Amino acid sequence: MNTAVEEKPAPTTPYERLGGLPVLEAISNRFYDLMDQDPAYAELRAMHSPDLSRMRTSLAQFLMGWSGGPRDWFEANPGRCMMSVHKPYAISADVAGQWADAMNRAVHDTLGESDPPLAKEMARVLDQLARSMGR
């Protein structure tokens, strides 16, 4: 009788390291909760529709593909990326900073101490993405 325990392979993508779609949904929900509730993000919130349900799902799906998971968002939006989706909007440097700050908080609030290096790197790259949209 073989009693050896098979080890699961170590996660290889940020998507796997993060914990998959449930964690990305939690980050997205925390981000939109912050945007909806914290007056520091009022200008950012004003740029969005009253109902954030679709945006919550879309952001989680984008993050899923962006982090190395299934690419459903990219397949449903061929040739699109976050930059092209937001190009029609006048995004000031202040609003881009609000987005970056809210996302940083959402990432760190959600991931906590589970993977601090990954949380820091994810927040850093998303910060750069957001700030590059500011005009």
MDAnalysis code that builds the backbone (N, CA, C; Angstrom):
import MDAnalysis as mda
import numpy as np

u = mda.Universe.empty(405, n_residues=135, atom_resindex=np.repeat(np.arange(135), 3), trajectory=True)
u.add_TopologyAttr("name", ["N", "CA", "C"] * 135)
u.add_TopologyAttr("resid", np.arange(1, 136))
u.add_TopologyAttr("resname", ["MET", "ASN", "THR", "ALA", "VAL", "GLU", "GLU", "LYS", "PRO", "ALA", "PRO", "THR", "THR", "PRO", "TYR", "GLU", "ARG", "LEU", "GLY", "GLY", "LEU", "PRO", "VAL", "LEU", "GLU", "ALA", "ILE", "SER", "ASN", "ARG", "PHE", "TYR", "ASP", "LEU", "MET", "ASP", "GLN", "ASP", "PRO", "ALA", "TYR", "ALA", "GLU", "LEU", "ARG", "ALA", "MET", "HIS", "SER", "PRO", "ASP", "LEU", "SER", "ARG", "MET", "ARG", "THR", "SER", "LEU", "ALA", "GLN", "PHE", "LEU", "MET", "GLY", "TRP", "SER", "GLY", "GLY", "PRO", "ARG", "ASP", "TRP", "PHE", "GLU", "ALA", "ASN", "PRO", "GLY", "ARG", "CYS", "MET", "MET", "SER", "VAL", "HIS", "LYS", "PRO", "TYR", "ALA", "ILE", "SER", "ALA", "ASP", "VAL", "ALA", "GLY", "GLN", "TRP", "ALA", "ASP", "ALA", "MET", "ASN", "ARG", "ALA", "VAL", "HIS", "ASP", "THR", "LEU", "GLY", "GLU", "SER", "ASP", "PRO", "PRO", "LEU", "ALA", "LYS", "GLU", "MET", "ALA", "ARG", "VAL", "LEU", "ASP", "GLN", "LEU", "ALA", "ARG", "SER", "MET", "GLY", "ARG"])
u.atoms.positions = np.array([
    [0.839, -1.168, 0.000],
    [0.000, 0.000, 0.000],
    [0.892, 1.242, 0.000],
    [0.622, 2.151, -0.931],
    [1.398, 3.386, -1.060],
    [0.748, 4.465, -0.207],
    [1.456, 4.934, 0.788],
    [0.910, 5.961, 1.674],
    [1.477, 7.336, 1.392],
    [2.236, 7.443, 0.315],
    [2.816, 8.747, -0.031],
    [1.693, 9.724, -0.388],
    [1.831, 10.904, 0.112],
    [0.854, 11.958, -0.165],
    [1.346, 12.749, -1.366],
    [0.460, 12.858, -2.350],
    [0.828, 13.647, -3.520],
    [0.753, 15.129, -3.174],
    [1.828, 15.824, -3.492],
    [1.849, 17.256, -3.240],
    [1.249, 17.990, -4.421],
    [0.472, 19.008, -4.120],
    [-0.068, 19.856, -5.174],
    [1.049, 20.740, -5.697],
    [1.055, 20.966, -7.005],
    [2.087, 21.865, -7.524],
    [1.908, 23.272, -6.965],
    [3.014, 23.949, -6.805],
    [2.973, 25.322, -6.298],
    [2.288, 26.219, -7.335],
    [1.525, 27.208, -6.868],
    [0.893, 28.136, -7.812],
    [1.955, 28.810, -8.676],
    [1.660, 28.949, -9.948],
    [2.649, 29.507, -10.853],
    [2.281, 30.892, -11.378],
    [1.027, 31.264, -11.308],
    [0.617, 32.581, -11.798],
    [0.148, 33.432, -10.623],
    [0.180, 34.749, -10.776],
    [-0.396, 35.598, -9.730],
    [-1.857, 35.226, -9.452],
    [-2.599, 34.878, -10.499],
    [-4.003, 34.470, -10.333],
    [-4.113, 33.315, -9.338],
    [-3.272, 32.309, -9.525],
    [-3.275, 31.163, -8.613],
    [-2.794, 31.559, -7.225],
    [-1.734, 32.354, -7.163],
    [-1.199, 32.782, -5.861],
    [-2.220, 33.604, -5.087],
    [-3.003, 34.420, -5.806],
    [-4.007, 35.254, -5.160],
    [-5.160, 34.443, -4.592],
    [-5.451, 33.299, -5.199],
    [-6.576, 32.492, -4.744],
    [-7.706, 32.439, -5.743],
    [-7.446, 32.903, -6.970],
    [-8.444, 32.786, -8.026],
    [-9.510, 33.856, -8.006],
    [-10.565, 33.579, -8.755],
    [-11.634, 34.554, -8.947],
    [-12.298, 35.016, -7.647],
    [-12.541, 34.149, -6.666],
    [-13.182, 34.646, -5.443],
    [-12.410, 35.793, -4.773],
    [-11.092, 35.707, -4.778],
    [-10.280, 36.767, -4.173],
    [-10.339, 38.031, -5.027],
    [-10.298, 37.863, -6.344],
    [-10.374, 39.027, -7.229],
    [-11.746, 39.692, -7.151],
    [-12.787, 38.908, -6.968],
    [-14.121, 39.480, -6.747],
    [-14.155, 40.256, -5.435],
    [-13.497, 39.734, -4.407],
    [-13.444, 40.436, -3.126],
    [-12.684, 41.753, -3.258],
    [-11.582, 41.753, -4.023],
    [-10.832, 42.991, -4.252],
    [-11.708, 43.994, -4.994],
    [-12.370, 43.537, -6.051],
    [-13.247, 44.414, -6.827],
    [-14.365, 44.983, -5.968],
    [-14.997, 44.144, -5.182],
    [-16.080, 44.618, -4.312],
    [-15.576, 45.612, -3.281],
    [-14.424, 45.337, -2.704],
    [-13.857, 46.271, -1.718],
    [-13.525, 47.599, -2.382],
    [-12.966, 47.554, -3.589],
    [-12.651, 48.772, -4.337],
    [-13.908, 49.616, -4.557],
    [-14.970, 48.993, -5.064],
    [-16.186, 49.762, -5.339],
    [-16.901, 50.178, -4.058],
    [-16.783, 49.392, -2.984],
    [-17.337, 49.826, -1.694],
    [-16.627, 51.088, -1.211],
    [-15.301, 51.090, -1.305],
    [-14.538, 52.276, -0.906],
    [-14.942, 53.486, -1.746],
    [-15.016, 53.274, -3.050],
    [-15.362, 54.364, -3.952],
    [-16.759, 54.899, -3.648],
    [-17.645, 54.016, -3.277],
    [-19.037, 54.387, -3.005],
    [-19.219, 55.048, -1.641],
    [-18.355, 54.731, -0.683],
    [-18.578, 55.162, 0.696],
    [-17.611, 56.214, 1.218],
    [-16.411, 56.289, 0.669],
    [-15.402, 57.194, 1.200],
    [-15.412, 58.510, 0.419],
    [-15.669, 59.619, 1.083],
    [-15.709, 60.918, 0.395],
    [-14.401, 61.281, -0.307],
    [-13.308, 60.646, 0.063],
    [-12.027, 60.913, -0.598],
    [-12.065, 60.530, -2.074],
    [-13.045, 59.700, -2.448],
    [-13.153, 59.232, -3.830],
    [-14.384, 59.800, -4.529],
    [-14.890, 60.916, -4.048],
    [-16.134, 61.490, -4.580],
    [-16.040, 61.832, -6.062],
    [-14.929, 62.400, -6.488],
    [-14.796, 62.777, -7.896],
    [-14.754, 61.524, -8.782],
    [-14.070, 60.508, -8.339],
    [-14.023, 59.231, -9.052],
    [-15.420, 58.612, -9.098],
    [-16.109, 58.613, -7.970],
    [-17.457, 58.023, -7.905],
    [-18.408, 58.727, -8.853],
    [-18.288, 60.033, -8.969],
    [-19.185, 60.820, -9.815],
    [-19.065, 60.443, -11.295],
    [-17.967, 59.835, -11.680],
    [-17.760, 59.440, -13.078],
    [-18.460, 58.121, -13.417],
    [-19.010, 57.451, -12.422],
    [-19.620, 56.136, -12.617],
    [-21.142, 56.211, -12.487],
    [-21.805, 55.209, -13.046],
    [-23.269, 55.146, -12.947],
    [-23.675, 54.841, -11.507],
    [-24.923, 55.142, -11.165],
    [-25.382, 54.863, -9.795],
    [-25.274, 53.380, -9.418],
    [-25.534, 52.486, -10.371],
    [-25.463, 51.052, -10.099],
    [-24.092, 50.533, -10.519],
    [-23.330, 50.060, -9.564],
    [-21.967, 49.590, -9.821],
    [-21.879, 48.079, -10.057],
    [-23.005, 47.398, -10.119],
    [-23.006, 45.933, -10.238],
    [-22.211, 45.449, -11.440],
    [-22.473, 46.020, -12.596],
    [-21.782, 45.584, -13.816],
    [-20.286, 45.851, -13.709],
    [-19.933, 46.998, -13.130],
    [-18.519, 47.357, -12.996],
    [-17.787, 46.409, -12.038],
    [-18.455, 46.008, -10.969],
    [-17.843, 45.075, -10.020],
    [-17.457, 43.774, -10.721],
    [-18.382, 43.255, -11.529],
    [-18.132, 42.015, -12.257],
    [-17.052, 42.212, -13.308],
    [-17.137, 43.302, -14.047],
    [-16.185, 43.560, -15.124],
    [-14.761, 43.699, -14.583],
    [-14.586, 44.436, -13.500],
    [-13.247, 44.609, -12.941],
    [-12.678, 43.273, -12.464],
    [-13.484, 42.482, -11.782],
    [-13.003, 41.167, -11.315],
    [-12.604, 40.289, -12.495],
    [-13.399, 40.318, -13.562],
    [-13.091, 39.522, -14.752],
    [-11.816, 40.027, -15.432],
    [-11.670, 41.350, -15.508],
    [-10.437, 41.907, -16.075],
    [-9.235, 41.455, -15.261],
    [-9.315, 41.601, -13.938],
    [-8.197, 41.221, -13.070],
    [-7.871, 39.730, -13.191],
    [-8.895, 38.921, -13.428],
    [-8.682, 37.484, -13.581],
    [-7.754, 37.212, -14.779],
    [-8.065, 37.777, -15.922],
    [-7.232, 37.567, -17.103],
    [-5.892, 38.259, -16.998],
    [-5.906, 39.462, -16.447],
    [-4.692, 40.264, -16.283],
    [-3.674, 39.557, -15.401],
    [-4.152, 38.810, -14.405],
    [-3.250, 38.154, -13.458],
    [-2.867, 36.734, -13.867],
    [-3.263, 36.317, -15.058],
    [-2.847, 35.013, -15.541],
    [-3.888, 33.922, -15.454],
    [-5.115, 34.286, -15.119],
    [-6.198, 33.309, -15.061],
    [-6.942, 33.256, -16.385],
    [-8.118, 32.657, -16.384],
    [-8.915, 32.595, -17.609],
    [-9.117, 33.994, -18.193],
    [-9.089, 34.086, -19.509],
    [-9.100, 35.373, -20.200],
    [-10.491, 35.738, -20.721],
    [-11.514, 35.395, -19.963],
    [-12.899, 35.638, -20.382],
    [-13.145, 37.099, -20.740],
    [-12.672, 38.025, -19.913],
    [-12.905, 39.455, -20.171],
    [-12.279, 39.856, -21.505],
    [-11.073, 39.404, -21.768],
    [-10.372, 39.773, -22.990],
    [-11.025, 39.132, -24.215],
    [-11.535, 37.915, -24.066],
    [-12.237, 37.258, -25.172],
    [-13.569, 37.949, -25.458],
    [-14.235, 38.440, -24.424],
    [-15.507, 39.145, -24.597],
    [-15.306, 40.576, -25.102],
    [-14.091, 41.092, -24.980],
    [-13.758, 42.459, -25.392],
    [-12.514, 42.436, -26.277],
    [-12.592, 41.812, -27.457],
    [-11.389, 41.666, -28.281],
    [-10.776, 43.012, -28.652],
    [-9.457, 43.060, -28.518],
    [-8.728, 44.278, -28.865],
    [-8.846, 45.392, -27.848],
    [-9.468, 45.125, -26.700],
    [-9.657, 46.154, -25.688],
    [-8.753, 45.892, -24.499],
    [-8.453, 46.952, -23.798],
    [-7.699, 46.878, -22.550],
    [-8.223, 47.998, -21.658],
    [-7.703, 48.102, -20.466],
    [-8.185, 49.157, -19.566],
    [-7.922, 50.543, -20.144],
    [-6.822, 50.699, -20.840],
    [-6.511, 52.009, -21.425],
    [-7.544, 52.375, -22.493],
    [-7.843, 51.449, -23.397],
    [-8.787, 51.759, -24.478],
    [-10.210, 51.932, -23.956],
    [-10.576, 51.176, -22.938],
    [-11.917, 51.297, -22.364],
    [-12.120, 52.689, -21.756],
    [-11.074, 53.238, -21.162],
    [-11.193, 54.527, -20.472],
    [-10.791, 55.736, -21.323],
    [-10.319, 55.499, -22.521],
    [-9.848, 56.592, -23.374],
    [-10.902, 57.685, -23.605],
    [-12.186, 57.345, -23.775],
    [-13.178, 58.393, -24.030],
    [-13.420, 59.351, -22.839],
    [-12.946, 58.996, -21.684],
    [-13.220, 59.791, -20.485],
    [-12.071, 60.746, -20.171],
    [-12.430, 61.930, -19.734],
    [-11.421, 62.899, -19.293],
    [-11.051, 62.546, -17.855],
    [-9.942, 61.883, -17.694],
    [-9.498, 61.438, -16.369],
    [-8.349, 62.337, -15.932],
    [-8.615, 63.121, -14.911],
    [-7.579, 64.019, -14.401],
    [-6.563, 63.223, -13.586],
    [-5.431, 63.836, -13.337],
    [-4.417, 63.198, -12.495],
    [-4.976, 62.935, -11.094],
    [-5.835, 63.844, -10.596],
    [-6.442, 63.644, -9.273],
    [-7.343, 62.416, -9.248],
    [-8.168, 62.253, -10.282],
    [-9.070, 61.097, -10.341],
    [-8.269, 59.813, -10.508],
    [-7.242, 59.846, -11.337],
    [-6.382, 58.669, -11.489],
    [-5.747, 58.305, -10.144],
    [-5.350, 59.300, -9.387],
    [-4.790, 59.063, -8.057],
    [-5.818, 58.489, -7.094],
    [-7.067, 58.949, -7.193],
    [-8.130, 58.394, -6.350],
    [-8.324, 56.912, -6.664],
    [-8.337, 56.584, -7.978],
    [-8.503, 55.184, -8.375],
    [-7.353, 54.350, -7.811],
    [-6.134, 54.840, -8.007],
    [-4.955, 54.113, -7.548],
    [-4.987, 53.908, -6.030],
    [-5.363, 54.945, -5.293],
    [-5.409, 54.844, -3.837],
    [-6.483, 53.852, -3.385],
    [-7.673, 53.935, -3.982],
    [-8.750, 53.012, -3.604],
    [-8.364, 51.572, -3.937],
    [-7.719, 51.358, -5.077],
    [-7.316, 50.002, -5.450],
    [-6.221, 49.497, -4.516],
    [-5.276, 50.351, -4.175],
    [-4.235, 49.964, -3.228],
    [-4.860, 49.514, -1.912],
    [-5.799, 50.294, -1.411],
    [-6.480, 49.925, -0.168],
    [-7.243, 48.614, -0.325],
    [-7.935, 48.450, -1.449],
    [-8.724, 47.229, -1.668],
    [-7.830, 45.997, -1.709],
    [-6.705, 46.111, -2.398],
    [-5.776, 44.979, -2.489],
    [-5.248, 44.633, -1.108],
    [-4.783, 45.629, -0.379],
    [-4.196, 45.358, 0.937],
    [-5.260, 44.938, 1.956],
    [-6.451, 45.522, 1.894],
    [-7.522, 45.113, 2.810],
    [-7.939, 43.668, 2.562],
    [-7.956, 43.268, 1.315],
    [-8.433, 41.926, 0.962],
    [-7.368, 40.868, 1.182],
    [-6.155, 41.151, 0.749],
    [-5.099, 40.142, 0.862],
    [-4.492, 40.087, 2.249],
    [-4.614, 41.191, 2.975],
    [-4.068, 41.217, 4.329],
    [-2.629, 40.775, 4.338],
    [-2.349, 39.836, 5.177],
    [-0.986, 39.332, 5.305],
    [-0.790, 38.018, 4.566],
    [-1.738, 37.624, 3.717],
    [-1.617, 36.321, 3.061],
    [-0.439, 36.236, 2.099],
    [-0.123, 37.321, 1.404],
    [1.020, 37.334, 0.487],
    [1.451, 38.790, 0.298],
    [2.102, 39.374, 1.306],
    [2.468, 40.791, 1.218],
    [3.291, 41.167, -0.017],
    [4.278, 40.370, -0.439],
    [5.016, 40.768, -1.647],
    [4.127, 40.825, -2.888],
    [3.234, 39.869, -3.023],
    [2.332, 39.867, -4.171],
    [1.361, 41.037, -4.093],
    [0.820, 41.307, -2.920],
    [-0.091, 42.438, -2.754],
    [0.609, 43.747, -3.100],
    [1.832, 43.892, -2.640],
    [2.587, 45.120, -2.909],
    [2.841, 45.286, -4.402],
    [3.236, 44.209, -5.070],
    [3.523, 44.282, -6.507],
    [2.249, 44.516, -7.312],
    [1.172, 43.846, -6.947],
    [-0.101, 44.046, -7.650],
    [-0.553, 45.493, -7.522],
    [-0.509, 46.027, -6.319],
    [-0.902, 47.418, -6.095],
    [0.008, 48.375, -6.854],
    [1.294, 48.079, -6.907],
    [2.248, 48.944, -7.607],
    [1.938, 49.016, -9.106],
    [1.719, 47.860, -9.713],
    [1.464, 47.826, -11.156],
    [0.120, 48.476, -11.482],
    [-0.898, 48.215, -10.677],
    [-2.202, 48.841, -10.916],
    [-2.141, 50.352, -10.679],
    [-1.312, 50.779, -9.741],
    [-1.096, 52.200, -9.505],
    [-0.523, 52.857, -10.768],
    [0.484, 52.232, -11.355],
    [1.080, 52.764, -12.584],
    [0.056, 52.820, -13.714],
    [-0.742, 51.769, -13.843],
    [-1.775, 51.715, -14.874],
    [-2.742, 52.880, -14.710],
    [-3.241, 53.056, -13.495],
    [-4.224, 54.118, -13.237],
    [-3.618, 55.495, -13.481],
    [-2.443, 55.727, -12.950],
    [-1.838, 57.055, -13.091],
    [-1.468, 57.398, -14.519],
    [-1.243, 56.362, -15.342],
    [-0.938, 56.636, -16.746],
    [-2.170, 57.115, -17.517],
    [-3.357, 56.945, -16.939],
    [-4.582, 57.428, -17.585],
    [-4.860, 58.892, -17.253],
    [-4.230, 59.402, -16.225],
    [-4.468, 60.789, -15.816],
    [-3.887, 61.775, -16.798],
    [-4.644, 62.804, -17.048],
    [-4.199, 63.828, -18.009],
    [-3.950, 65.135, -17.312],
])
